C-alpha cells in the first residue's frame, strides 16, 4: 500500500465518522469516496458496514468501472450507486473532485424536494453557497447506470465554481480538492439548509428576509479565500475528537 493510500484511508475514516455523528447518513446507505493519485481508482466503504464502526481496513479500492482491486475486510461490495455516481464524477472532474461525498442528509434533501429549492442568502452560512451550487432538477430513479452518473458529473461541469450539487427527490453530492474540503461543505451545506427550512417552518406565509447581495458576496469571497485553512482546521478537530472519544 502506498503512503498516499494509507493517508487517504485515515482521512476517509474520519469523514465517515463525522457524517455519522452529525446524522448526515442513512443507516448503511449513502457513500463517500476519495481518488488515489496515479490510478483510475477510488476508496469507498462497501455497502453493509455501519459508518460509526468504520476502520481504515474496511475500505475497498475500486476502479471507476466498479471492479474491486483490493477488498475491504468485510468482503462486501460497494453499492451500485456508489460506483455509478462516484466513478463518473472522479473520472470527468479529476483533481477538482479528489473527494466525492454523496448523502441524503435531512435538511439539504428537504430543500431538494421542495418547489422553492434554491439556497437563499438568509444567514452567514448561506453565503458559502452563493455561486457554487448546481441544481440537478431531474430524477430518473436509483442511479444504477453510468449514463445517469455521467449526467450528474456533467452538471458540475456547467459551473466551474460548483462544489455542491443539490439533487431533486434525492439528496446532495459534494466535491472537494481534499477530503477536508468535502467534509467542510457537507457539514456547512446542511447547516445552511437547516436554517432556511427552519425559517419556512417558523413563518410559512411570510417571505424570507435575504441579505444584500454585496454582503453575501463579501462573505462568499472571504470563505473561498480561507478555505484551505478552515477545512483543514475542521478536519484536524474532528480527527482529535474521534481519537479522544475512542470513536
C-alpha positions as CSV (number, residue, x, y, z in Angstrom):
1,X,0.0,0.0,0.0
2,X,1.3,3.4,-0.9
3,X,1.8,6.1,1.7
4,X,-0.8,8.2,0.0
5,X,-3.4,5.4,0.1
6,X,-2.7,4.9,3.8
7,X,-3.2,8.6,4.5
8,X,-6.4,8.7,2.4
9,X,-7.8,5.7,4.3
10,X,-7.2,7.5,7.6
11,X,-8.8,10.7,6.3
12,X,-11.8,8.9,4.9
13,X,-12.4,7.1,8.2
14,X,-12.6,10.5,9.9
15,X,-15.1,11.7,7.3
16,X,-17.4,8.7,7.7
17,X,-17.4,9.0,11.5
18,X,-18.1,12.8,11.3
19,X,-21.0,12.2,9.0
20,X,-22.4,9.5,11.3
21,X,-22.0,11.7,14.4
22,X,-23.7,14.6,12.7
23,X,-26.6,12.4,11.4
24,X,-25.8,13.0,7.7
25,X,-26.1,9.4,6.5
26,X,-28.9,6.9,6.3
27,X,-28.1,3.6,8.0
28,X,-25.5,1.8,5.8
29,X,-26.6,3.7,2.7
30,X,-25.0,6.8,1.1
31,X,-21.3,6.9,0.2
32,X,-18.1,8.9,0.4
33,X,-15.1,8.3,-1.8
34,X,-11.6,9.6,-2.5
35,X,-9.5,9.1,-5.6
36,X,-6.0,7.6,-5.3
37,X,-3.4,9.6,-7.3
38,X,-1.8,7.8,-10.2
39,X,-4.7,5.3,-10.6
40,X,-8.1,5.2,-12.1
41,X,-9.4,4.0,-8.7
42,X,-11.2,5.2,-5.6
43,X,-11.5,4.2,-2.0
44,X,-15.0,3.8,-0.6
45,X,-16.9,1.8,2.0
46,X,-18.6,-1.3,0.9
47,X,-22.4,-1.5,1.5
48,X,-23.4,-3.0,4.7
49,X,-20.9,-1.5,7.1
50,X,-22.1,0.8,9.9
51,X,-20.5,4.3,9.5
52,X,-20.0,4.6,13.2
53,X,-17.8,1.4,13.3
54,X,-15.7,2.0,10.2
55,X,-12.0,1.3,10.3
56,X,-9.2,2.0,7.8
57,X,-9.1,-1.6,6.6
58,X,-12.8,-1.6,5.8
59,X,-12.4,0.4,2.6
60,X,-12.4,-1.2,-0.8
61,X,-10.2,0.0,-3.6
62,X,-12.4,0.1,-6.7
63,X,-11.7,1.2,-10.3
64,X,-14.0,3.6,-12.0
65,X,-15.9,0.8,-13.6
66,X,-16.7,-0.9,-10.3
67,X,-14.0,-3.7,-10.4
68,X,-12.6,-4.4,-6.9
69,X,-8.9,-4.0,-6.9
70,X,-8.5,-4.5,-3.2
71,X,-11.2,-5.9,-1.0
72,X,-12.1,-4.5,2.4
73,X,-12.0,-6.8,5.4
74,X,-15.8,-7.5,5.3
75,X,-15.6,-8.9,1.8
76,X,-18.6,-6.9,0.7
77,X,-19.1,-4.8,-2.5
78,X,-19.8,-1.1,-2.7
79,X,-23.4,-0.1,-3.6
80,X,-24.1,0.1,-7.4
81,X,-24.9,3.8,-7.0
82,X,-21.5,4.4,-5.4
83,X,-19.8,3.1,-8.5
84,X,-22.1,4.9,-11.0
85,X,-22.0,8.3,-9.3
86,X,-18.5,8.4,-7.8
87,X,-16.7,6.7,-10.6
88,X,-18.1,9.1,-13.2
89,X,-17.6,12.2,-11.1
90,X,-14.0,11.3,-10.3
91,X,-13.3,10.4,-13.9
92,X,-14.8,13.5,-15.5
93,X,-13.7,16.1,-12.9
94,X,-10.3,14.9,-12.0
95,X,-8.4,16.8,-9.2
96,X,-11.4,19.1,-8.8
97,X,-13.2,16.1,-7.3
98,X,-10.5,14.4,-5.4
99,X,-13.1,13.7,-2.8
100,X,-16.8,13.0,-3.6
101,X,-19.4,12.8,-0.8
102,X,-23.0,11.7,-1.6
103,X,-25.6,11.8,1.2
104,X,-29.3,12.1,1.8
105,X,-28.7,14.4,4.7
106,X,-32.1,15.6,6.1
107,X,-32.3,19.3,5.6
108,X,-30.5,19.5,2.3
109,X,-32.8,16.8,1.0
110,X,-35.9,18.5,2.3
111,X,-34.9,21.6,0.3
112,X,-34.2,19.5,-2.8
113,X,-37.7,18.1,-2.7
114,X,-39.4,21.5,-2.4
115,X,-40.6,23.7,-5.2
116,X,-38.6,26.6,-3.7
117,X,-35.4,24.6,-3.7
118,X,-32.7,27.2,-4.1
119,X,-30.4,28.3,-1.3
120,X,-31.3,31.8,-0.2
121,X,-29.0,34.3,1.4
122,X,-30.6,34.4,4.8
123,X,-27.6,33.6,7.1
124,X,-23.8,33.8,7.1
125,X,-23.6,30.0,6.3
126,X,-25.8,30.5,3.3
127,X,-23.2,32.9,1.8
128,X,-20.8,30.0,1.4
129,X,-23.1,28.7,-1.3
130,X,-23.8,31.9,-3.2
131,X,-22.3,30.9,-6.5
132,X,-21.2,27.3,-6.2
133,X,-24.3,25.1,-6.1
134,X,-25.7,23.4,-9.1
135,X,-29.3,22.2,-9.1
136,X,-29.9,18.9,-10.8
137,X,-33.7,19.0,-11.4
138,X,-34.2,15.6,-12.9
139,X,-35.0,12.4,-11.1
140,X,-34.6,9.1,-13.0
141,X,-34.8,6.6,-10.2
142,X,-31.9,4.8,-8.5
143,X,-28.6,5.7,-10.0
144,X,-27.7,2.2,-11.3
145,X,-26.1,3.1,-14.7
146,X,-23.1,5.1,-16.0
147,X,-25.3,7.3,-18.2
148,X,-27.1,8.8,-15.2
149,X,-23.7,9.0,-13.4
150,X,-22.3,10.9,-16.3
151,X,-25.2,13.4,-16.3
152,X,-24.6,14.0,-12.6
153,X,-20.9,14.6,-13.2
154,X,-21.5,16.8,-16.2
155,X,-23.9,19.0,-14.2
156,X,-20.8,20.0,-12.2
157,X,-19.0,21.0,-15.4
158,X,-21.7,23.5,-16.2
159,X,-20.4,25.7,-13.4
160,X,-16.6,25.9,-12.8
161,X,-17.1,27.1,-9.2
162,X,-19.6,24.4,-8.3
163,X,-18.8,22.2,-5.3
164,X,-22.3,21.2,-4.3
165,X,-25.0,19.5,-6.4
166,X,-28.5,19.5,-5.0
167,X,-30.4,16.6,-6.5
168,X,-34.2,16.6,-7.0
169,X,-36.1,14.0,-4.9
170,X,-32.7,12.5,-3.9
171,X,-30.1,14.3,-1.8
172,X,-26.8,16.1,-2.3
173,X,-23.3,15.4,-3.8
174,X,-20.3,17.4,-2.6
175,X,-16.9,17.5,-4.3
176,X,-13.6,18.8,-2.9
177,X,-9.9,19.0,-3.8
178,X,-9.3,17.3,-0.5
179,X,-11.2,15.1,2.0
180,X,-11.2,18.1,4.4
181,X,-12.8,20.4,1.9
182,X,-15.6,17.9,1.1
183,X,-16.1,17.4,4.9
184,X,-16.5,21.1,5.5
185,X,-19.0,21.7,2.7
186,X,-21.1,18.6,3.5
187,X,-21.3,19.9,7.1
188,X,-22.0,23.6,6.3
189,X,-24.4,23.0,3.4
190,X,-26.6,21.1,5.8
191,X,-26.4,24.0,8.3
192,X,-27.4,26.5,5.6
193,X,-30.3,24.3,4.6
194,X,-31.4,23.7,8.2
195,X,-31.6,27.5,8.7
196,X,-33.7,28.0,5.6
197,X,-36.1,25.2,6.3
198,X,-36.4,26.4,9.9
199,X,-37.3,29.9,8.8
200,X,-40.0,28.5,6.5
201,X,-41.4,26.5,9.4
202,X,-41.4,29.5,11.7
203,X,-43.3,31.8,9.3
204,X,-44.6,29.7,6.4
205,X,-46.6,32.5,4.9
206,X,-44.0,35.2,5.1
207,X,-41.1,35.8,2.7
208,X,-37.6,35.1,3.7
209,X,-35.5,38.1,4.7
210,X,-32.5,37.9,2.4
211,X,-29.3,40.0,2.9
212,X,-28.0,42.4,0.4
213,X,-26.1,40.7,-2.4
214,X,-22.9,42.7,-1.7
215,X,-22.8,41.4,1.8
216,X,-23.4,37.9,0.7
217,X,-20.6,38.2,-1.9
218,X,-18.2,39.6,0.6
219,X,-18.7,36.5,2.9
220,X,-18.6,34.1,-0.1
221,X,-15.2,35.5,-1.2
222,X,-13.8,35.5,2.3
223,X,-14.7,31.9,2.8
224,X,-13.3,30.9,-0.6
225,X,-10.0,32.6,0.1
226,X,-9.7,31.0,3.5
227,X,-11.0,27.5,2.5
228,X,-7.7,25.6,2.9
229,X,-7.2,26.8,6.5
230,X,-10.8,26.4,7.7
231,X,-11.3,23.0,6.1
232,X,-8.0,21.7,7.5
233,X,-8.8,23.0,11.0
234,X,-12.2,21.4,10.9
235,X,-10.7,18.1,9.8
236,X,-8.0,18.2,12.5
237,X,-10.6,19.0,15.2
238,X,-12.7,16.0,14.1
239,X,-9.7,13.7,14.0
240,X,-8.7,14.7,17.5
241,X,-12.3,14.3,18.8
242,X,-12.5,10.8,17.3
243,X,-9.2,9.8,19.0
244,X,-10.1,11.3,22.4
245,X,-13.7,9.9,22.3
246,X,-12.4,6.5,21.0
247,X,-15.0,6.5,18.3
